[in-house]
């Protein structure tokens, strides 16, 4: 059970933020970006909002 929260509340690295910007600019969806970064969708959405990054809404 402790493995599940291994990355809980970890600070974002500049490398992760760069990858977030790159994936968002390629038009990837929130779910796909979160999975690629091993982050939750909520965490990814919040970080994108802080940095002013627009994430495409997949329909």
ChimeraX attribute file (.defattr): number of C-alpha atoms within 10 A of each C-alpha:
attribute: neighborCount
match mode: 1-to-1
recipient: residues
	/A:1	5
	/A:2	5
	/A:3	7
	/A:4	7
	/A:5	9
	/A:6	9
	/A:7	10
	/A:8	10
	/A:9	9
	/A:10	9
	/A:11	8
	/A:12	12
	/A:13	9
	/A:14	9
	/A:15	9
	/A:16	15
	/A:17	17
	/A:18	11
	/A:19	15
	/A:20	23
	/A:21	18
	/A:22	13
	/A:23	20
	/A:24	19
	/A:25	13
	/A:26	10
	/A:27	14
	/A:28	16
	/A:29	15
	/A:30	23
	/A:31	16
	/A:32	13
	/A:33	23
	/A:34	18
	/A:35	12
	/A:36	13
	/A:37	15
	/A:38	12
	/A:39	19
	/A:40	15
	/A:41	16
	/A:42	12
	/A:43	13
	/A:44	22
	/A:45	18
	/A:46	13
	/A:47	15
	/A:48	18
	/A:49	12
	/A:50	9
	/A:51	11
	/A:52	10
	/A:53	16
	/A:54	14
	/A:55	21
	/A:56	14
	/A:57	10
	/A:58	9
	/A:59	4
